[in-house]
Amino acid sequence: MARLKIAIYDRWLATLGGGERLCLAVADHLSTRHDVTFFSAQAAPLDEIARKLNVRPTRVRFEVVTSADLPAITSGFDVFINASQGDFIPSSASHSVMLVYFPAPVHFDATARARAALGSAIKHMLNVPSPAEPANDADPRYRLYQSVIASRHPELSARLRAVPDDITALPRILDRYQHIWAISAYTAQWVKRLWQRDCAVLTPIVDVEAFGPGEKRQHILSVGRFFAGNHNKKHLEMIAAFRALNTPGWELHLAGGTLPQPEHQDYLRRVCEAAQGGPVRIHADASFDALKKLYAESAIYWHAAGLGEDAARDPIKAEHFGITTVEAMAAGCVPVVINKGGQPEIVQHERNGLVWNTVSDLQSQTQRLMADDALRSRLALQAKADSRHYDRAHFEQRLDELMATVV
């Protein structure tokens, strides 16, 4: 394959979440053979990327752009990879790929278009910024949104912020992408249903080599960003479920990044208040090294995204893949995860972990592991072995296979 000019875009780079680690890993690997430029709305220092995500894309060129300027810029590239969740960028590159974590509605039918148009009108009327855009606190319309919607209805607030600025052009823009890559079979299923498109699967890279079991303690761990709305990680529900177990000696540890918007800070405050009185520990904005230690010391791993949600009505609220579950498996934690979204693709019940459907099921499965050291050891050993399916070698091999179909 000839050396190519490749552009990758992720508006959310500065959040340094799981999606950002995936597209940075794509950029890093492709930069070994091609000239790669990474575009984003806000810069993220390389040392912060390395500290939080353990990725060092030193061969990649980084540039800050606005989404309005990007379409013209793409014409100068052989390949454009749009890895920005919810952003439909008209591409003029020779070859275009959309990397999808979960598909935003494209409004093929009249009812969906009407709902989206209403949301877009409200968003404009109240001057509601998109998630990565700064708010105008001096605007009385925005202050009205903050007092009436953001502070009282965080889920509605998150939905409004995520409404695309232009809903009518989305199907036409989507047609400009010859290839769609989904991060899981779950996401691919919903791409087919919502976008009427077939796609390939590129599961995220997981730095399994960085994790390993340590001296296990009576700790249950869950890792996920503290935020309101969409696929909320259900920290409050996990705290309530753990407290109801009433298992002396065991602790619940919740770790994750934070977001600055008021609705997300309010959610974090409520989680911290619920954790008071122990034995629940909150680790907000923990460093990568701190996370490794938490994984190494924890015996059980919980994942509850999608709990209490109607997966048919709101499929985005389930976990789209589950990087943290794989990290936990690599560290010898036994995953006990909800039977929704991408989780059952990773965890096979009674082989490398346990899956559950209700809170009482979660509690009973957890009590089994607490009481049975042999079961916990057997599942942990298999979980660690199976985590290797998501290591760098497998990821890079799959990415090379997909790139061979692009050019």
C-alpha positions as CSV (number, residue, x, y, z in Angstrom):
1,M,0.0,0.0,0.0
2,A,1.3,3.4,-1.0
3,R,1.9,6.1,1.7
4,L,-1.4,7.9,2.2
5,K,-2.4,11.3,3.7
6,I,-5.0,10.4,6.4
7,A,-7.1,12.8,8.4
8,I,-8.9,11.7,11.6
9,Y,-11.4,13.9,13.4
10,D,-12.8,13.7,16.9
11,R,-14.4,16.8,18.3
12,W,-14.3,15.3,21.8
13,L,-10.5,14.7,22.0
14,A,-10.1,16.9,25.1
15,T,-12.5,14.7,27.1
16,L,-9.9,11.8,26.9
17,G,-12.5,9.0,27.2
18,G,-12.7,5.5,25.9
19,G,-13.7,6.7,22.4
20,E,-10.7,9.0,22.3
21,R,-8.4,6.2,23.2
22,L,-9.7,4.1,20.3
23,C,-9.3,6.8,17.7
24,L,-5.9,7.8,19.0
25,A,-4.9,4.1,18.7
26,V,-6.1,4.1,15.1
27,A,-4.1,7.3,14.4
28,D,-1.0,5.9,16.2
29,H,-1.0,2.6,14.2
30,L,-1.7,4.2,10.9
31,S,1.1,6.7,11.4
32,T,3.7,3.9,11.2
33,R,3.0,3.7,7.4
34,H,1.1,6.9,6.5
35,D,1.0,10.6,7.2
36,V,-1.7,11.1,9.8
37,T,-3.2,14.4,11.0
38,F,-5.6,14.4,13.9
39,F,-8.2,17.2,14.0
40,S,-10.2,18.2,17.1
41,A,-12.2,21.2,18.5
42,Q,-9.8,21.5,21.4
43,A,-6.2,20.5,21.9
44,A,-5.1,17.9,24.5
45,P,-1.4,17.9,25.6
46,L,0.5,14.8,24.7
47,D,1.6,14.3,28.3
48,E,-2.0,14.4,29.4
49,I,-3.0,11.8,26.7
50,A,-0.2,9.6,27.9
51,R,-1.1,10.0,31.6
52,K,-4.8,9.3,31.2
53,L,-5.0,7.0,28.2
54,N,-1.5,5.4,28.1
55,V,-1.2,6.3,24.4
56,R,1.8,8.1,22.9
57,P,1.0,9.1,19.3
58,T,4.2,11.0,18.7
59,R,4.2,10.5,14.9
60,V,0.7,12.1,14.6
61,R,0.3,15.8,13.8
62,F,-2.5,17.5,15.8
63,E,-4.5,20.5,14.7
64,V,-7.5,22.4,16.1
65,V,-10.3,23.1,13.7
66,T,-14.0,24.0,13.8
67,S,-16.5,21.6,12.3
68,A,-17.5,24.3,9.8
69,D,-13.9,24.4,8.4
70,L,-13.4,20.7,8.3
71,P,-15.3,19.7,5.1
72,A,-13.0,21.8,2.9
73,I,-9.9,20.5,4.6
74,T,-10.8,16.9,3.9
75,S,-10.4,17.4,0.2
76,G,-6.6,17.4,0.7
77,F,-6.6,13.9,2.1
78,D,-6.7,10.4,0.6
79,V,-8.6,9.0,3.6
80,F,-10.9,10.8,6.1
81,I,-11.9,8.9,9.2
82,N,-14.7,10.6,11.2
83,A,-14.4,9.3,14.7
84,S,-16.4,12.0,16.3
85,Q,-19.6,10.7,18.0
86,G,-22.7,12.5,16.6
87,D,-20.9,14.6,14.1
88,F,-21.9,14.3,10.5
89,I,-19.1,16.0,8.5
90,P,-19.5,16.3,4.7
91,S,-16.3,14.6,3.5
92,S,-14.5,15.5,0.3
93,A,-11.7,13.0,0.7
94,S,-11.1,10.3,-1.8
95,H,-12.1,7.6,0.7
96,S,-14.3,8.3,3.8
97,V,-14.8,6.1,6.8
98,M,-17.2,6.8,9.8
99,L,-16.1,5.1,13.0
100,V,-19.3,4.7,15.0
101,Y,-19.6,4.2,18.8
102,F,-23.4,4.3,18.6
103,P,-25.5,5.7,15.7
104,A,-27.3,9.0,16.1
105,P,-30.8,9.1,14.6
106,V,-30.7,10.1,11.0
107,H,-34.5,10.7,10.8
108,F,-35.5,8.7,7.7
109,D,-39.2,8.9,8.6
110,A,-41.5,11.9,9.0
111,T,-42.2,11.4,12.7
112,A,-38.5,11.2,13.6
113,R,-37.8,14.3,11.5
114,A,-40.5,16.2,13.4
115,R,-39.2,15.2,16.8
116,A,-35.7,16.2,15.8
117,A,-36.9,19.5,14.3
118,L,-38.6,20.4,17.6
119,G,-35.5,19.6,19.6
120,S,-33.4,21.7,17.3
121,A,-35.8,24.6,17.6
122,I,-35.7,24.5,21.4
123,K,-31.9,24.2,21.4
124,H,-31.6,27.3,19.2
125,M,-34.3,29.2,21.1
126,L,-32.5,28.7,24.5
127,N,-29.0,29.0,23.0
128,V,-28.1,25.5,24.3
129,P,-24.5,24.7,23.4
130,S,-23.4,21.3,22.1
131,P,-21.5,19.2,24.7
132,A,-18.0,20.3,23.6
133,E,-18.9,23.9,23.1
134,P,-18.5,26.7,25.8
135,A,-21.7,28.1,27.3
136,N,-22.6,31.8,27.1
137,D,-23.4,32.5,30.8
138,A,-24.3,36.1,30.0
139,D,-27.1,35.1,27.7
140,P,-30.5,35.3,29.5
141,R,-31.8,32.5,27.2
142,Y,-29.0,30.2,28.4
143,R,-29.6,31.2,32.1
144,L,-33.3,30.2,31.6
145,Y,-32.2,26.8,30.2
146,Q,-29.9,26.3,33.2
147,S,-32.5,27.1,35.8
148,V,-35.5,25.4,34.2
149,I,-34.0,22.4,32.3
150,A,-30.4,21.6,33.2
151,S,-30.8,21.8,37.0
152,R,-34.1,20.0,37.2
153,H,-34.0,17.6,34.2
154,P,-30.4,16.5,33.5
155,E,-31.4,13.7,31.1
156,L,-33.5,16.1,29.0
157,S,-30.6,18.6,29.1
158,A,-28.2,16.0,27.8
159,R,-30.6,15.1,25.0
160,L,-30.9,18.8,24.0
161,R,-27.2,19.3,23.9
162,A,-26.7,16.3,21.7
163,V,-29.3,17.4,19.0
164,P,-27.5,17.9,15.7
165,D,-27.4,21.5,14.4
166,D,-28.6,20.4,11.0
167,I,-31.0,17.4,10.8
168,T,-32.1,17.7,7.2
169,A,-28.7,17.0,5.6
170,L,-27.8,14.0,7.6
171,P,-28.9,11.2,5.2
172,R,-27.1,13.0,2.3
173,I,-23.9,13.4,4.3
174,L,-24.0,9.8,5.3
175,D,-24.0,8.7,1.7
176,R,-20.6,10.3,1.3
177,Y,-19.0,7.7,3.5
178,Q,-18.1,4.5,1.6
179,H,-17.3,2.6,4.8
180,I,-18.7,2.4,8.3
181,W,-16.9,0.8,11.2
182,A,-18.8,-0.1,14.4
183,I,-17.2,-0.8,17.7
184,S,-19.3,-3.9,18.5
185,A,-21.9,-6.2,17.0
186,Y,-24.4,-4.4,19.2
187,T,-23.6,-1.0,17.5
188,A,-23.5,-2.7,14.1
189,Q,-27.1,-4.0,14.7
190,W,-28.3,-0.5,15.5
191,V,-26.5,1.0,12.5
192,K,-28.4,-1.4,10.3
193,R,-31.7,-0.5,12.0
194,L,-31.3,3.3,12.3
195,W,-29.1,4.1,9.2
196,Q,-30.1,1.2,6.9
197,R,-26.4,0.6,6.3
198,D,-24.2,-2.5,6.7
199,C,-20.9,-2.0,8.5
200,A,-17.8,-3.8,9.6
201,V,-16.8,-4.3,13.3
202,L,-13.6,-2.8,14.8
203,T,-13.6,-3.6,18.5
204,P,-11.6,-1.1,20.6
205,I,-8.0,-1.8,21.5
206,V,-7.6,-2.5,25.2
207,D,-4.2,-2.2,26.8
208,V,-4.5,-5.5,28.5
209,E,-0.7,-5.8,28.9
210,A,-0.8,-2.8,31.2
211,F,-3.1,-4.6,33.7
212,G,-2.5,-7.6,35.9
213,P,-3.8,-9.1,39.1
214,G,-2.3,-8.1,42.4
215,E,-3.1,-9.1,45.9
216,K,-6.9,-9.3,45.7
217,R,-8.9,-7.7,48.4
218,Q,-12.6,-7.8,49.2
219,H,-13.3,-5.0,46.7
220,I,-16.0,-4.6,44.0
221,L,-14.9,-2.1,41.4
222,S,-16.8,-0.3,38.7
223,V,-15.2,2.2,36.3
224,G,-17.1,4.7,34.2
225,R,-17.4,8.4,33.7
226,F,-19.6,10.3,36.2
227,F,-22.2,12.0,34.0
228,A,-26.0,12.5,33.7
229,G,-28.1,11.3,30.7
230,N,-27.6,9.0,27.8
231,H,-25.7,5.8,28.8
232,N,-25.3,6.8,32.4
233,K,-23.2,4.3,34.3
234,K,-25.8,3.8,37.1
235,H,-23.6,4.7,40.0
236,L,-26.5,5.5,42.3
237,E,-28.2,2.2,41.6
238,M,-25.0,0.2,42.2
239,I,-24.5,2.0,45.6
240,A,-28.0,1.0,46.6
241,A,-27.6,-2.6,45.4
242,F,-24.3,-2.9,47.3
243,R,-25.6,-1.5,50.5
244,A,-28.6,-3.9,50.4
245,L,-26.1,-6.8,50.2
246,N,-24.9,-6.1,53.8
247,T,-21.7,-8.0,53.4
248,P,-19.2,-6.9,56.1
249,G,-15.6,-6.6,55.0
250,W,-16.4,-5.9,51.4
251,E,-16.1,-2.5,49.8
252,L,-17.5,-0.9,46.6
253,H,-15.1,1.4,44.6
254,L,-16.4,3.6,41.9
255,A,-13.9,5.3,39.6
256,G,-14.3,7.5,36.6
257,G,-13.6,10.9,34.9
258,T,-15.8,14.0,35.3
259,L,-17.2,16.7,33.1
260,P,-17.5,20.4,34.0
261,Q,-21.1,21.1,32.9
262,P,-23.4,21.8,35.8
263,E,-25.7,18.9,35.3
264,H,-22.8,16.5,35.4
265,Q,-21.3,18.1,38.4
266,D,-24.6,17.9,40.2
267,Y,-24.7,14.2,39.4
268,L,-21.3,13.7,40.8
269,R,-22.3,15.5,44.0
270,R,-25.3,13.2,44.4
271,V,-23.1,10.1,43.9
272,C,-20.6,11.4,46.5
273,E,-23.5,12.1,49.0
274,A,-24.9,8.6,48.4
275,A,-21.5,7.1,49.1
276,Q,-21.1,8.8,52.5
277,G,-21.1,6.5,55.5
278,G,-19.1,3.7,53.7
279,P,-18.1,1.2,52.7
280,V,-18.3,3.0,49.3
281,R,-15.3,4.8,47.9
282,I,-15.4,7.4,45.0
283,H,-12.3,7.9,42.8
284,A,-13.0,10.9,40.5
285,D,-10.5,11.7,37.8
286,A,-8.2,8.9,38.9
287,S,-4.9,8.7,37.0
288,F,-4.0,5.7,34.8
289,D,-1.7,4.3,37.5
290,A,-4.3,4.7,40.2
291,L,-6.8,2.8,38.0
292,K,-4.3,0.0,37.5
293,K,-4.0,-0.3,41.2
294,L,-7.7,-0.4,41.7
295,Y,-8.1,-3.1,39.1
296,A,-5.2,-5.2,40.5
297,E,-6.7,-5.2,44.0
298,S,-10.3,-5.8,43.2
299,A,-11.8,-9.3,43.1
300,I,-15.1,-8.5,41.4
301,Y,-16.1,-6.0,38.7
302,W,-19.6,-4.6,38.2
303,H,-21.1,-3.0,35.1
304,A,-24.7,-1.7,35.2
305,A,-25.1,0.7,32.3
306,G,-28.6,0.2,30.9
307,L,-30.2,-0.9,34.2
308,G,-33.9,0.0,34.3
309,E,-33.8,1.2,30.7
310,D,-35.9,0.0,27.7
311,A,-33.2,-1.2,25.3
312,A,-35.6,-1.2,22.4
313,R,-36.7,2.4,23.0
314,D,-33.4,3.8,24.2
315,P,-30.6,1.5,22.9
316,I,-28.0,4.2,23.4
317,K,-28.4,3.9,27.2
318,A,-26.8,0.4,27.2
319,E,-23.0,0.0,27.0
320,H,-21.9,0.1,23.4
321,F,-18.9,-2.1,24.0
322,G,-17.2,-2.1,27.4
323,I,-13.5,-1.3,27.5
324,T,-13.4,-1.2,31.3
325,T,-14.9,-4.7,31.5
326,V,-12.0,-6.0,29.4
327,E,-9.5,-4.1,31.5
328,A,-10.9,-5.6,34.7
329,M,-10.7,-9.1,33.1
330,A,-7.1,-8.5,32.3
331,A,-6.4,-7.7,35.9
332,G,-8.1,-10.9,37.1
333,C,-11.3,-9.4,38.3
334,V,-14.4,-11.5,37.7
335,P,-16.9,-9.5,35.7
336,V,-20.5,-9.4,36.8
337,V,-22.2,-7.4,34.1
338,I,-25.7,-6.5,32.9
339,N,-27.1,-8.6,30.0
340,K,-27.5,-5.6,27.7
341,G,-25.6,-3.8,25.0
342,G,-22.1,-5.0,24.1
343,Q,-21.5,-6.6,27.5
344,P,-22.7,-10.1,26.6
345,E,-20.3,-10.1,23.6
346,I,-17.4,-9.9,26.1
347,V,-18.6,-11.9,29.1
348,Q,-19.9,-15.4,28.6
349,H,-21.9,-16.5,31.5
350,E,-20.2,-19.2,33.7
351,R,-17.1,-19.2,31.4
352,N,-15.3,-15.9,32.0
353,G,-17.8,-14.1,34.3
354,L,-21.4,-13.8,35.1
355,V,-24.3,-11.8,33.5
356,W,-27.5,-10.6,35.1
357,N,-30.8,-9.1,34.2
358,T,-32.2,-7.7,37.5
359,V,-30.8,-6.1,40.6
360,S,-31.7,-9.1,42.7
361,D,-29.9,-11.2,40.1
362,L,-26.8,-9.0,40.4
363,Q,-26.8,-9.4,44.1
364,S,-27.2,-13.2,44.1
365,Q,-24.5,-13.7,41.5
366,T,-22.2,-11.5,43.5
367,Q,-22.9,-13.4,46.7
368,R,-22.0,-16.6,44.9
369,L,-18.6,-15.3,44.1
370,M,-18.1,-13.9,47.6
371,A,-18.8,-17.3,49.1
372,D,-17.0,-19.5,46.5
373,D,-13.3,-18.9,46.2
374,A,-12.8,-21.8,43.7
375,L,-15.5,-20.4,41.4
376,R,-14.0,-16.9,41.6
377,S,-10.5,-18.2,40.8
378,R,-11.7,-20.3,37.8
379,L,-13.7,-17.4,36.3
380,A,-10.9,-14.9,36.9
381,L,-8.3,-17.1,35.2
382,Q,-10.5,-17.5,32.1
383,A,-11.4,-13.8,32.1
384,K,-7.7,-12.9,32.0
385,A,-7.0,-15.3,29.1
386,D,-10.0,-14.1,27.1
387,S,-9.0,-10.4,27.6
388,R,-6.2,-11.1,25.1
389,H,-8.7,-11.1,22.2
390,Y,-8.7,-7.3,22.5
391,D,-5.0,-6.7,22.8
392,R,-2.9,-4.5,20.5
393,A,-1.9,-7.3,18.1
394,H,-5.5,-8.3,17.4
395,F,-6.6,-4.7,17.1
396,E,-3.8,-3.8,14.6
397,Q,-4.4,-6.9,12.5
398,R,-8.1,-6.1,12.2
399,L,-7.4,-2.4,11.4
400,D,-5.0,-3.5,8.7
401,E,-7.7,-5.8,7.2
402,L,-10.2,-3.0,7.2
403,M,-7.8,-0.5,5.7
404,A,-7.1,-2.9,2.8
405,T,-10.8,-2.7,1.9
406,V,-10.8,1.1,2.0
407,V,-8.0,1.8,-0.5
